[in-house]
């Protein structure tokens, strides 16, 4: 059984990549909790940039505008009563960034070189102490190519749409059909961009969560992590 105290085990840097709705956030949080590690939702950082850009009227393709925005932007993860919160220049934007519109804008701004360079620095600073689970789309390929353990979590588009619909139906009138269309568009957008496209790292452990529960996915991941922490 893995101990929860991170001081009693080797400190690892773990990455979990994959498309929206594959279960990355829930799995990453659960894994971090089981290991006593920090959980870092890197997608929230891109959403944060997209949210601020949207409110300032800066288009995702406006590289000059985005560069100017980033010069005065400070993003921080802070603890909250319900878990990790994201602030932008001191303002809590955690709830505001969880909309389908911001999801699509985040995908668009993530393709801009200035945004990726800005957030790459933040992410690597967060990973310096290890003992962390980083969730995203290019964690194992670009941000942390030397991560100790890498995973790529996927699921069918239909199942991913159902999961996302269950998350947002109480606070949005978006249909499951619209969510599935947005996911398909975002999958294409993320995987076909020239800069840091969504893809599995060559040494990532592939897990299809279509027919698995969250607990089953976490246990599969823990089995691989245990092999690194407790080699024979």
N, C-alpha and C positions, 0 to 999 in steps of 0.2 A: 504494500500500500504506500503510495507517495505521501510524504509528509507535507503539511501545509506551510511550515516555516521555511521561507526561502534561504535562510542562513544555514539550514541543515543539509542543503543539497547544492549541487553545482548550479550556478546561475546560467541559465540559457537565454538566448534571444530567439524567440519563436515567431514565425510569420504565417499568417493564414490569408491567402488570396482567393479571389473568386468573384463571380458576377453578383449583382444585386439579388437578394431573396434566397440565396443559397444557404443562409443560416449562419453566416460568418460572425455577425455581432453576438448573437446568443451563445454560439459555441465558444467564441473567443472569451467572452465574459466568464462563462462557466469554467473554461480551462484555466484562466488566470486565477479564479477563485480557488480551484482545487490545488493549484501550485503555490498559492500565496504570492503570485506575480502581479505586476501592473498590467492593466489592459489599456491599449491605446487604439482608439478608433480613428484611423487616419482619414477615412472618408469624411468625417465631420470637419476636418480642416479644409478640405476642398469645398464642402458645402458652406462653410463659414465665409470663404472668399467669394463664392458665388452669391451668397445672401447680401454681403456688404456691397458688392459690385452692382447687384440689381437695385438696391435702395439708393445708390448714387447715380443710377442711370448709365452705367458703363456696360457696353455690350461685350459678350465673351470674346469677340474677335478684335477688340480694341486693345492692342498690346501696349500702346503708350498710356492709355487710361488705366489699365491694370497695373502697369509698372508704378505709376504715380500712387495708386491706391495702396500697393504693397509697401511702399516706403514709409507710410504712416500707420501701418496696421500691426497690432500686437494680438496674437491668438494664444490663449492659455487654457489648459485643462485644469479645472478646480473641483474639489470634492463637494458633493451636494447631498441632501437628504435622500434623494432617489438614485444616487450614483454619480458618475462623472459628468461634469457640466463643461460646456465650452463658452468662453467669453471672448469678445472682440472689443479691444480697447476698453475693457472693464465691463462691457454690457453682456449679460447672459443671453445668448442667442440659441441655446440648445433646442428649445421647442420650435422656434421659428424656422429652423433649417430643415425640418422633417416634413417637407411637402413634395409632391410629384414635380412641381415646377422647379424647385431648388435642386432636386435630383438631376433633372435634365441640364440645368445651368451648370451644375457642378461637373458633369461629364464634359461639357463644352469648355469650361475654363481649365480643366485638368489637362487639356491638349496644348495649352499655351506654355511656352518655354519659361517665361518669367515666373509664372505661378508654380511650376514644378520645381524650379531652382529655389524659390523662396521656401516652399514647404519641405523640400529635401533637407535643407539645413535644419529646420525645426525637428523633423523626424529623426535625423541622425543624432541630434543632441539628446533627444528623449531616449534613444536606445543605447547611449554610452554605458550606462550602468548594468545593462542586461536585465535578467530577471523580469522579462516583459513579454507580453503577447501583442504583436502588432497585426492589426487587421486592415486589409486594403485590397488594392488591385495590382500593385507593382512592388510589394514589399520584398518578396523573395527574388525578384528579377533585377530591380534597379536600386531600391533604397538600401536593402540589406542582402546583397548577393552572398555574403559570407555568414548568413544566419546559421545558428546551430541546427535548427530543425525547421523545415519548410513544408507547408501543406497547401493544397489547392482544392477548395471545396466547391462543388458544383451540384446542380439539380436540374431537372427538366424545366423548361420555361413555364409550362402550365402549373407545376407545383410551386415554383417560385412566385408566380403571380398570385396564387391562392394564399400563400403565406403573407405576402405584402398586403393583400386586400384585407386579411384578418387584422393586420396591424393598424390600418388607416380607416376602416369603414366607420368607426365610431366618431371620427372627427373630420371626415371628408365624404362627399357624395360621389366620388369617382367610382366608376364601374370596374369590375374585374377585367372586362375586355379592354378598357382603356389602359389599365395597369399592364396587361400583357403586351399591348402594342408599344407602350413606353419602354418596357424592358427589352423588347426585341430591338427597338431603335437604339437604346443605350448600349446593349451588347455589341451591336454593329459599330457604333460610334467609338466605344472603348477599345474594342479589339482591332479596329482598322486604322487607328490614329498612328501617325508616324513616330510620335514621341511616347516612349514607355507604354506600348499597347498592353491591354489585358491579355495575359497568357500565363501558363504554368511554367515555373522555373524547371529546368531539366532535371534537377535533383529533388523536386517537390514530391511529397506523398499525395497521390490523387485519391480523393474521397467523393463518391457520388451519394448525396444525401436524399435523393428522391424518395426512397422507400425506408429511410432510417429516421428514428426519433432523435431529438437533440442529445439525449443521454447516450444513445448508441454511437453517435458521431464522436462525442466527447471521449467515450471509452476507447474507441479505435485510435483516436489521437493520443490519448494517454499511454496506450500500449507502445506506440512508437517513441514517445518522449521517455517512457520508463527505460527503454532499451538504451537510450543515450545516458540517462541519469544513473542507471544501475547496470552497466555492461557486465556480461557473463565473465 
